[in-house]
Structure formats: C-alpha cells, structure tokens
Amino acid sequence: MTETPAAPLPAAPAPAAGGYPGGRGPAPMTPSDETTWSTLGHLSWLAGSVVGLPFLGPLVLWLVLKDRGPFVRHHTAEALNFQVTVMLWLLGVGVVGGVATLVTFGVLAPALVLALVAVLVLAVVLTVVAAVAASRGEWYRYPLTLRLAR
C-alpha cells in the first residue's frame, strides 16, 4: 500500500514592512490607533495612581508603544515626562512646605496644603488639555516639564 504525500501547506502571508514576524520590529499603527493610544497615554496616570505611582501607566505604554509610530511615541513620552515632573513638583513643595511649617510651628500648614492642591489641580487640567489635543491628532508639549524620555 502506498501513501500519497500530503499537499504542501500554503505559504504564510508576508508580514507588513517593519512588522513581526520578519524580525524587524513591531508593525506601525494606523493613524486612528495612534490617536487613540496617545489619548490613553495621557490618561493612563489614573491606572498608575491605583498603586500610588501615577507615572507607571505612562511608563508601561511608552515602553510598549514607543516603536509603533512617531505620534504615539511623542505623546506617551510627554505623558511619562509630565508625570515624573509632577511627582518632583509635589516632592519639592512637600519638603519646602514641610520645613517652613516646622520652622513656623504650623503657621504655614494651610499654605502647604494649598500649594499641594494647586499642583494637583494644575496637573489634572494640563493632562486633560493634552488628552484632548491627542484625541484631535494634534502634537502637544506640556509646559515646565523635564524631557527625560524621548
């Protein structure tokens, strides 16, 4: 009894230029996907805030998506840089305000609380402005932000 050879499997479709499985890196996103992920990158600090690290959400998205397109790379880097800067602002205000409160025996405690609230409100407002800009497909840069990730 002779066996008939099995039909060969069809060839796998060629991957998109620059995408997996060719080994050249991730496939680029569509402009619509870049806009969506860029918007989520600015709002991802909410996810990181659950564990007390607001920069964690933007960090994860930047690490995962930075090579998928220039728009998403820009916005996730901006979100990460801004959240790190806000953390440093809060630390600085807390230290300076704490020392001033101790030196004045608590007289400046209300000013410390007001300064911390002002930084938080400014951070939320700027984040919303950046998310709206990203959702419109606009390039946005946060003011007064350290540029650590690019």
LOZAZA-557459 format. One record per residue: chain; x, z, y of N, C-alpha, C, CB in turn; residue in one letter. Coordinates in pm, whole numbers, plus 50000, padded with zeros to 5 digits. Glycine has a CB too. Layout:
BEGIN
+------+-------+-------+--------+--------+-------+---------+-------+-------+--------+--------+-------+---------+------+
| unit | neast |   nup | nnorth | caeast |  caup | canorth | ceast |   cup | cnorth | cbeast |  cbup | cbnorth | code |
+------+-------+-------+--------+--------+-------+---------+-------+-------+--------+--------+-------+---------+------+
|    A |     X |     Z |      Y |      X |     Z |       Y |     X |     Z |      Y |      X |     Z |       Y |    a |
...
+------+-------+-------+--------+--------+-------+---------+-------+-------+--------+--------+-------+---------+------+
END
This chain:
BEGIN
+------+-------+-------+--------+--------+-------+---------+-------+-------+--------+--------+-------+---------+------+
| unit | neast |   nup | nnorth | caeast |  caup | canorth | ceast |   cup | cnorth | cbeast |  cbup | cbnorth | code |
+------+-------+-------+--------+--------+-------+---------+-------+-------+--------+--------+-------+---------+------+
|    A | 50084 | 50000 |  49884 |  50000 | 50000 |   50000 | 50089 | 50000 |  50124 |  49904 | 50121 |   49999 |    m |
|    A | 50066 | 49910 |  50215 |  50148 | 49901 |   50335 | 50073 | 49959 |  50454 |  50189 | 49754 |   50363 |    t |
|    A | 50148 | 50026 |  50536 |  50088 | 50084 |   50657 | 50102 | 49987 |  50771 |  50153 | 50220 |   50694 |    e |
|    A | 49999 | 49978 |  50849 |  50008 | 49894 |   50967 | 50062 | 49978 |  51080 |  49870 | 49831 |   51003 |    t |
|    A | 50155 | 49925 |  51155 |  50210 | 50005 |   51265 | 50103 | 50030 |  51371 |  50332 | 49934 |   51328 |    p |
|    A | 50110 | 50148 |  51431 |  50015 | 50184 |   51537 | 50045 | 50102 |  51660 |  50023 | 50336 |   51570 |    a |
|    A | 49941 | 50075 |  51734 |  49959 | 50000 |   51859 | 50040 | 50083 |  51957 |  49822 | 49960 |   51920 |    a |
|    A | 50130 | 50021 |  52032 |  50210 | 50098 |   52127 | 50121 | 50154 |  52238 |  50322 | 50012 |   52186 |    p |
|    A | 50161 | 50268 |  52285 |  50088 | 50331 |   52395 | 50109 | 50252 |  52523 |  50132 | 50478 |   52415 |    l |
|    A | 50008 | 50244 |  52607 |  50029 | 50173 |   52734 | 50129 | 50248 |  52820 |  49896 | 50154 |   52810 |    p |
|    A | 50200 | 50175 |  52900 |  50300 | 50236 |   52988 | 50229 | 50321 |  53094 |  50389 | 50127 |   53056 |    a |
|    A | 50293 | 50430 |  53128 |  50237 | 50518 |   53232 | 50244 | 50446 |  53366 |  50314 | 50654 |   53238 |    a |
|    A | 50144 | 50468 |  53449 |  50148 | 50403 |   53581 | 50268 | 50452 |  53661 |  50017 | 50430 |   53658 |    p |
|    A | 50320 | 50365 |  53741 |  50435 | 50401 |   53824 | 50392 | 50505 |  53927 |  50495 | 50275 |   53895 |    a |
|    A | 50473 | 50609 |  53949 |  50437 | 50710 |   54048 | 50445 | 50653 |  54190 |  50529 | 50833 |   54035 |    p |
|    A | 50379 | 50721 |  54280 |  50385 | 50681 |   54421 | 50528 | 50697 |  54469 |  50287 | 50765 |   54508 |    a |
|    A | 50564 | 50619 |  54568 |  50701 | 50624 |   54621 | 50734 | 50765 |  54665 |  50718 | 50526 |   54738 |    a |
|    A | 50842 | 50819 |  54616 |  50886 | 50951 |   54656 | 50814 | 51063 |  54585 |  50870 | 50967 |   54801 |    g |
|    A | 50726 | 51035 |  54491 |  50648 | 51141 |   54429 | 50694 | 51173 |  54289 |  50504 | 51103 |   54425 |    g |
|    A | 50642 | 51282 |  54234 |  50666 | 51313 |   54094 | 50604 | 51203 |  54012 |  50609 | 51453 |   54056 |    y |
|    A | 50630 | 51175 |  53896 |  50732 | 51217 |   53802 | 50861 | 51138 |  53814 |  50680 | 51206 |   53665 |    p |
|    A | 50878 | 51057 |  53917 |  51001 | 50982 |   53933 | 51120 | 51071 |  53965 |  50985 | 50880 |   54042 |    g |
|    A | 51097 | 51196 |  53998 |  51205 | 51289 |   54023 | 51257 | 51286 |  54165 |  51315 | 51262 |   53931 |    g |
|    A | 51189 | 51220 |  54254 |  51238 | 51212 |   54391 | 51173 | 51313 |  54484 |  51215 | 51073 |   54445 |    r |
|    A | 51092 | 51400 |  54434 |  51027 | 51499 |   54518 | 50877 | 51480 |  54521 |  51083 | 51493 |   54659 |    g |
|    A | 50807 | 51567 |  54592 |  50662 | 51561 |   54593 | 50609 | 51439 |  54668 |  50607 | 51688 |   54654 |    p |
|    A | 50493 | 51397 |  54628 |  50428 | 51284 |   54694 | 50381 | 51325 |  54833 |  50310 | 51231 |   54610 |    a |
|    A | 50390 | 51236 |  54929 |  50341 | 51270 |   55062 | 50189 | 51287 |  55062 |  50383 | 51161 |   55163 |    p |
|    A | 50141 | 51366 |  55156 |  49998 | 51391 |   55168 | 49933 | 51282 |  55252 |  49971 | 51529 |   55230 |    m |
|    A | 49804 | 51272 |  55236 |  49728 | 51184 |   55324 | 49716 | 51254 |  55460 |  49585 | 51150 |   55264 |    t |
|    A | 49693 | 51182 |  55567 |  49678 | 51246 |   55698 | 49567 | 51351 |  55700 |  49651 | 51140 |   55803 |    p |
|    A | 49460 | 51325 |  55628 |  49349 | 51421 |   55622 | 49394 | 51551 |  55554 |  49229 | 51360 |   55547 |    s |
|    A | 49467 | 51538 |  55444 |  49517 | 51657 |   55374 | 49618 | 51733 |  55460 |  49582 | 51617 |   55241 |    d |
|    A | 49703 | 51660 |  55531 |  49800 | 51726 |   55619 | 49728 | 51806 |  55727 |  49894 | 51623 |   55683 |    e |
|    A | 49623 | 51748 |  55783 |  49547 | 51818 |   55887 | 49483 | 51945 |  55830 |  49439 | 51726 |   55947 |    t |
|    A | 49423 | 51934 |  55713 |  49357 | 52048 |   55650 | 49458 | 52160 |  55620 |  49286 | 52005 |   55522 |    t |
|    A | 49569 | 52125 |  55555 |  49668 | 52226 |   55518 | 49738 | 52284 |  55641 |  49770 | 52167 |   55423 |    w |
|    A | 49754 | 52204 |  55745 |  49814 | 52255 |   55868 | 49723 | 52359 |  55932 |  49840 | 52141 |   55967 |    s |
|    A | 49595 | 52333 |  55934 |  49499 | 52429 |   55988 | 49501 | 52557 |  55906 |  49356 | 52368 |   55991 |    t |
|    A | 49499 | 52542 |  55774 |  49504 | 52661 |   55687 | 49635 | 52738 |  55703 |  49484 | 52620 |   55541 |    l |
|    A | 49743 | 52666 |  55732 |  49872 | 52732 |   55754 | 49866 | 52830 |  55869 |  49980 | 52629 |   55780 |    g |
|    A | 49797 | 52793 |  55977 |  49786 | 52884 |   56091 | 49697 | 53003 |  56060 |  49731 | 52809 |   56212 |    h |
|    A | 49598 | 52983 |  55976 |  49504 | 53091 |   55943 | 49548 | 53173 |  55822 |  49367 | 53035 |   55919 |    l |
|    A | 49654 | 53132 |  55755 |  49696 | 53199 |   55632 | 49753 | 53338 |  55655 |  49799 | 53116 |   55562 |    s |
|    A | 49777 | 53376 |  55780 |  49823 | 53512 |   55806 | 49718 | 53613 |  55761 |  49855 | 53531 |   55957 |    w |
|    A | 49592 | 53571 |  55757 |  49486 | 53661 |   55711 | 49508 | 53701 |  55565 |  49348 | 53595 |   55729 |    l |
|    A | 49550 | 53605 |  55483 |  49576 | 53634 |   55342 | 49694 | 53730 |  55328 |  49603 | 53505 |   55265 |    a |
|    A | 49799 | 53708 |  55406 |  49914 | 53797 |   55401 | 49883 | 53936 |  55454 |  50028 | 53738 |   55479 |    g |
|    A | 49788 | 53944 |  55546 |  49752 | 54074 |   55604 | 49687 | 54166 |  55502 |  49658 | 54054 |   55721 |    s |
|    A | 49631 | 54109 |  55397 |  49569 | 54191 |   55292 | 49672 | 54285 |  55232 |  49508 | 54102 |   55182 |    v |
|    A | 49797 | 54239 |  55220 |  49903 | 54324 |   55164 | 49994 | 54379 |  55274 |  49986 | 54245 |   55063 |    v |
|    A | 49955 | 54362 |  55400 |  50031 | 54418 |   55510 | 50148 | 54334 |  55557 |  50082 | 54551 |   55471 |    g |
|    A | 50156 | 54210 |  55512 |  50264 | 54120 |   55551 | 50205 | 53989 |  55602 |  50361 | 54095 |   55432 |    l |
|    A | 50162 | 53982 |  55728 |  50095 | 53862 |   55777 | 50179 | 53735 |  55769 |  50055 | 53884 |   55918 |    p |
|    A | 50311 | 53747 |  55767 |  50395 | 53627 |   55759 | 50400 | 53569 |  55618 |  50537 | 53660 |   55806 |    f |
|    A | 50349 | 53642 |  55519 |  50359 | 53599 |   55380 | 50277 | 53472 |  55352 |  50313 | 53710 |   55288 |    l |
|    A | 50157 | 53462 |  55406 |  50075 | 53342 |   55387 | 50143 | 53217 |  55442 |  49940 | 53360 |   55453 |    g |
|    A | 50185 | 53219 |  55572 |  50256 | 53102 |   55624 | 50386 | 53072 |  55550 |  50285 | 53122 |   55771 |    p |
|    A | 50456 | 53176 |  55503 |  50581 | 53154 |   55430 | 50556 | 53078 |  55300 |  50649 | 53288 |   55400 |    l |
|    A | 50456 | 53120 |  55225 |  50425 | 53053 |   55098 | 50386 | 52908 |  55124 |  50312 | 53127 |   55023 |    v |
|    A | 50299 | 52884 |  55221 |  50258 | 52746 |   55249 | 50375 | 52661 |  55299 |  50145 | 52745 |   55353 |    l |
|    A | 50462 | 52719 |  55381 |  50577 | 52642 |   55430 | 50669 | 52605 |  55313 |  50655 | 52723 |   55536 |    w |
|    A | 50695 | 52700 |  55224 |  50783 | 52673 |   55111 | 50724 | 52567 |  55017 |  50810 | 52802 |   55034 |    l |
|    A | 50593 | 52572 |  54997 |  50529 | 52480 |   54904 | 50505 | 52342 |  54965 |  50397 | 52539 |   54856 |    v |
|    A | 50470 | 52337 |  55094 |  50424 | 52212 |   55154 | 50522 | 52143 |  55249 |  50299 | 52238 |   55226 |    l |
|    A | 50636 | 52204 |  55277 |  50724 | 52152 |   55381 | 50775 | 52010 |  55355 |  50842 | 52242 |   55397 |    k |
|    A | 50780 | 51969 |  55230 |  50829 | 51835 |   55199 | 50718 | 51733 |  55176 |  50917 | 51841 |   55078 |    d |
|    A | 50596 | 51769 |  55209 |  50482 | 51681 |   55182 | 50443 | 51594 |  55301 |  50364 | 51763 |   55140 |    r |
|    A | 50499 | 51623 |  55419 |  50469 | 51541 |   55535 | 50517 | 51609 |  55662 |  50319 | 51512 |   55544 |    g |
|    A | 50549 | 51532 |  55765 |  50604 | 51590 |   55887 | 50504 | 51677 |  55963 |  50652 | 51481 |   55977 |    p |
|    A | 50377 | 51640 |  55960 |  50277 | 51717 |   56034 | 50256 | 51854 |  55972 |  50144 | 51641 |   56039 |    f |
|    A | 50240 | 51858 |  55840 |  50220 | 51986 |   55773 | 50347 | 52071 |  55779 |  50177 | 51964 |   55626 |    v |
|    A | 50463 | 52007 |  55774 |  50589 | 52082 |   55787 | 50598 | 52149 |  55924 |  50710 | 51988 |   55765 |    r |
|    A | 50566 | 52074 |  56029 |  50572 | 52128 |   56164 | 50478 | 52248 |  56179 |  50536 | 52019 |   56266 |    h |
|    A | 50354 | 52232 |  56137 |  50255 | 52337 |   56159 | 50278 | 52460 |  56072 |  50117 | 52283 |   56134 |    h |
|    A | 50319 | 52442 |  55948 |  50346 | 52560 |   55866 | 50470 | 52633 |  55915 |  50363 | 52521 |   55719 |    t |
|    A | 50570 | 52560 |  55963 |  50689 | 52624 |   56021 | 50652 | 52699 |  56149 |  50799 | 52520 |   56050 |    a |
|    A | 50569 | 52638 |  56233 |  50524 | 52705 |   56356 | 50448 | 52833 |  56323 |  50435 | 52610 |   56440 |    e |
|    A | 50359 | 52826 |  56225 |  50282 | 52944 |   56187 | 50374 | 53054 |  56136 |  50177 | 52908 |   56080 |    a |
|    A | 50469 | 53019 |  56052 |  50564 | 53117 |   56000 | 50648 | 53177 |  56112 |  50656 | 53053 |   55894 |    l |
|    A | 50703 | 53093 |  56198 |  50784 | 53141 |   56309 | 50704 | 53234 |  56400 |  50840 | 53024 |   56390 |    n |
|    A | 50580 | 53199 |  56427 |  50498 | 53281 |   56515 | 50467 | 53416 |  56451 |  50369 | 53209 |   56549 |    f |
|    A | 50435 | 53419 |  56324 |  50404 | 53547 |   56260 | 50526 | 53639 |  56254 |  50349 | 53524 |   56118 |    q |
|    A | 50644 | 53582 |  56231 |  50767 | 53663 |   56235 | 50791 | 53716 |  56377 |  50889 | 53581 |   56186 |    v |
|    A | 50768 | 53631 |  56477 |  50786 | 53672 |   56616 | 50687 | 53782 |  56653 |  50769 | 53553 |   56710 |    t |
|    A | 50563 | 53770 |  56612 |  50463 | 53874 |   56641 | 50503 | 54005 |  56576 |  50322 | 53831 |   56591 |    v |
|    A | 50554 | 53998 |  56454 |  50599 | 54119 |   56387 | 50712 | 54185 |  56467 |  50647 | 54087 |   56243 |    m |
|    A | 50803 | 54105 |  56521 |  50912 | 54160 |   56602 | 50859 | 54215 |  56735 |  51018 | 54052 |   56627 |    l |
|    A | 50761 | 54146 |  56794 |  50699 | 54198 |   56917 | 50638 | 54335 |  56892 |  50592 | 54100 |   56970 |    w |
|    A | 50562 | 54347 |  56783 |  50497 | 54474 |   56752 | 50600 | 54584 |  56725 |  50404 | 54459 |   56631 |    l |
|    A | 50706 | 54548 |  56655 |  50812 | 54645 |   56629 | 50877 | 54690 |  56760 |  50918 | 54585 |   56536 |    l |
|    A | 50908 | 54595 |  56847 |  50970 | 54629 |   56975 | 50880 | 54715 |  57063 |  51007 | 54504 |   57050 |    g |
|    A | 50754 | 54676 |  57074 |  50659 | 54755 |   57154 | 50642 | 54894 |  57094 |  50522 | 54684 |   57164 |    v |
|    A | 50637 | 54900 |  56962 |  50621 | 55029 |   56896 | 50740 | 55122 |  56918 |  50601 | 55009 |   56748 |    g |
|    A | 50860 | 55068 |  56908 |  50980 | 55150 |   56926 | 50993 | 55196 |  57072 |  51106 | 55073 |   56884 |    v |
|    A | 50985 | 55100 |  57163 |  50999 | 55133 |   57306 | 50885 | 55226 |  57349 |  50999 | 55005 |   57392 |    v |
|    A | 50764 | 55193 |  57310 |  50649 | 55277 |   57345 | 50656 | 55414 |  57281 |  50520 | 55209 |   57306 |    g |
|    A | 50702 | 55419 |  57157 |  50715 | 55548 |   57088 | 50817 | 55638 |  57156 |  50755 | 55527 |   56942 |    g |
|    A | 50930 | 55581 |  57192 |  51032 | 55660 |   57263 | 50979 | 55706 |  57398 |  51163 | 55578 |   57282 |    v |
|    A | 50914 | 55614 |  57470 |  50858 | 55651 |   57601 | 50751 | 55758 |  57587 |  50799 | 55527 |   57671 |    a |
|    A | 50673 | 55752 |  57482 |  50570 | 55853 |   57459 | 50633 | 55988 |  57428 |  50476 | 55811 |   57344 |    t |
|    A | 50739 | 55988 |  57349 |  50808 | 56114 |   57318 | 50872 | 56174 |  57443 |  50914 | 56091 |   57210 |    l |
|    A | 50936 | 56090 |  57523 |  51005 | 56138 |   57642 | 50905 | 56195 |  57743 |  51087 | 56024 |   57707 |    v |
|    A | 50788 | 56136 |  57751 |  50688 | 56182 |   57849 | 50588 | 56279 |  57786 |  50613 | 56063 |   57909 |    t |
|    A | 50620 | 56328 |  57666 |  50535 | 56425 |   57596 | 50391 | 56375 |  57579 |  50535 | 56558 |   57672 |    f |
|    A | 50377 | 56248 |  57546 |  50247 | 56192 |   57514 | 50171 | 56130 |  57628 |  50165 | 56294 |   57456 |    g |
|    A | 50225 | 56139 |  57749 |  50153 | 56084 |   57864 | 50139 | 55932 |  57852 |  50227 | 56119 |   57994 |    v |
|    A | 50238 | 55865 |  57795 |  50233 | 55719 |   57784 | 50170 | 55670 |  57653 |  50372 | 55664 |   57796 |    l |
|    A | 50112 | 55760 |  57574 |  50049 | 55719 |   57448 | 49938 | 55617 |  57470 |  49994 | 55841 |   57375 |    a |
|    A | 49850 | 55635 |  57569 |  49746 | 55532 |   57590 | 49806 | 55395 |  57627 |  49650 | 55577 |   57701 |    p |
|    A | 49915 | 55395 |  57702 |  49980 | 55269 |   57737 | 50038 | 55202 |  57613 |  50091 | 55292 |   57842 |    a |
|    A | 50091 | 55281 |  57520 |  50144 | 55227 |   57395 | 50033 | 55161 |  57314 |  50212 | 55338 |   57313 |    l |
|    A | 49922 | 55229 |  57302 |  49809 | 55173 |   57227 | 49760 | 55045 |  57294 |  49695 | 55276 |   57216 |    v |
|    A | 49749 | 55047 |  57425 |  49704 | 54929 |   57499 | 49800 | 54812 |  57479 |  49690 | 54962 |   57648 |    l |
|    A | 49929 | 54837 |  57482 |  50028 | 54731 |   57464 | 50021 | 54672 |  57322 |  50170 | 54785 |   57492 |    a |
|    A | 50005 | 54757 |  57222 |  49993 | 54708 |   57084 | 49867 | 54624 |  57066 |  49992 | 54826 |   56987 |    l |
|    A | 49756 | 54669 |  57123 |  49631 | 54594 |   57115 | 49645 | 54459 |  57188 |  49513 | 54675 |   57175 |    v |
|    A | 49712 | 54459 |  57303 |  49732 | 54335 |   57378 | 49812 | 54233 |  57298 |  49802 | 54364 |   57511 |    a |
|    A | 49915 | 54278 |  57230 |  49996 | 54187 |   57147 | 49910 | 54131 |  57034 |  50121 | 54260 |   57090 |    v |
|    A | 49831 | 54216 |  56970 |  49747 | 54170 |   56860 | 49640 | 54070 |  56906 |  49681 | 54288 |   56792 |    l |
|    A | 49576 | 54098 |  57019 |  49474 | 54008 |   57072 | 49537 | 53874 |  57110 |  49403 | 54071 |   57194 |    v |
|    A | 49652 | 53879 |  57175 |  49722 | 53755 |   57212 | 49759 | 53675 |  57087 |  49848 | 53786 |   57294 |    l |
|    A | 49804 | 53742 |  56983 |  49841 | 53674 |   56859 | 49719 | 53606 |  56796 |  49903 | 53774 |   56760 |    a |
|    A | 49606 | 53673 |  56793 |  49485 | 53614 |   56735 | 49439 | 53493 |  56817 |  49373 | 53718 |   56727 |    v |
|    A | 49440 | 53507 |  56949 |  49396 | 53396 |   57036 | 49487 | 53275 |  57017 |  49395 | 53441 |   57185 |    v |
|    A | 49618 | 53296 |  57019 |  49711 | 53184 |   57004 | 49700 | 53120 |  56866 |  49854 | 53231 |   57028 |    l |
|    A | 49673 | 53200 |  56765 |  49656 | 53146 |   56630 | 49532 | 53058 |  56622 |  49646 | 53260 |   56527 |    t |
|    A | 49425 | 53100 |  56684 |  49303 | 53019 |   56685 | 49326 | 52888 |  56761 |  49185 | 53098 |   56748 |    v |
|    A | 49395 | 52896 |  56875 |  49426 | 52775 |   56952 | 49510 | 52678 |  56866 |  49502 | 52811 |   57083 |    v |
|    A | 49608 | 52731 |  56795 |  49694 | 52646 |   56711 | 49615 | 52586 |  56595 |  49813 | 52728 |   56655 |    a |
|    A | 49527 | 52663 |  56533 |  49446 | 52612 |   56422 | 49353 | 52501 |  56470 |  49365 | 52725 |   56358 |    a |
|    A | 49294 | 52517 |  56587 |  49206 | 52414 |   56642 | 49286 | 52288 |  56672 |  49135 | 52464 |   56770 |    v |
|    A | 49404 | 52304 |  56730 |  49488 | 52188 |   56759 | 49526 | 52116 |  56630 |  49615 | 52231 |   56835 |    a |
|    A | 49562 | 52191 |  56527 |  49598 | 52129 |   56399 | 49479 | 52057 |  56338 |  49652 | 52235 |   56301 |    a |
|    A | 49361 | 52116 |  56350 |  49242 | 52052 |   56291 | 49206 | 51921 |  56363 |  49123 | 52148 |   56296 |    s |
|    A | 49249 | 51909 |  56487 |  49226 | 51785 |   56563 | 49337 | 51683 |  56542 |  49214 | 51816 |   56712 |    r |
|    A | 49439 | 51721 |  56466 |  49551 | 51630 |   56442 | 49654 | 51631 |  56553 |  49500 | 51492 |   56423 |    g |
|    A | 49654 | 51736 |  56634 |  49747 | 51747 |   56747 | 49867 | 51831 |  56709 |  49676 | 51807 |   56871 |    e |
|    A | 49981 | 51797 |  56764 |  50102 | 51876 |   56746 | 50093 | 51995 |  56841 |  50233 | 51791 |   56772 |    w |
|    A | 50130 | 52115 |  56794 |  50119 | 52235 |   56876 | 50244 | 52321 |  56856 |  49991 | 52315 |   56842 |    y |
|    A | 50291 | 52380 |  56964 |  50403 | 52475 |   56957 | 50360 | 52604 |  57025 |  50532 | 52417 |   57024 |    r |
|    A | 50378 | 52714 |  56954 |  50346 | 52845 |   57011 | 50443 | 52877 |  57122 |  50349 | 52956 |   56903 |    y |
|    A | 50396 | 52938 |  57232 |  50489 | 52980 |   57337 | 50562 | 53108 |  57296 |  50414 | 53002 |   57469 |    p |
|    A | 50678 | 53129 |  57354 |  50757 | 53252 |   57334 | 50779 | 53285 |  57188 |  50688 | 53369 |   57402 |    l |
|    A | 50815 | 53185 |  57108 |  50831 | 53203 |   56965 | 50973 | 53169 |  56923 |  50731 | 53118 |   56889 |    t |
|    A | 51028 | 53252 |  56838 |  51160 | 53223 |   56779 | 51144 | 53106 |  56683 |  51220 | 53350 |   56703 |    l |
|    A | 51237 | 53015 |  56682 |  51233 | 52900 |   56592 | 51330 | 52922 |  56477 |  51268 | 52769 |   56669 |    r |
|    A | 51286 | 52994 |  56377 |  51372 | 53027 |   56263 | 51359 | 52923 |  56151 |  51337 | 53166 |   56209 |    l |
|    A | 51236 | 52891 |  56114 |  51210 | 52788 |   56011 | 51185 | 52657 |  56083 |  51088 | 52826 |   55918 |    a |
|    A | 51234 | 52549 |  56025 |  51214 | 52419 |   56088 | 51155 | 52322 |  55991 |  51344 | 52364 |   56143 |    r |
+------+-------+-------+--------+--------+-------+---------+-------+-------+--------+--------+-------+---------+------+
END
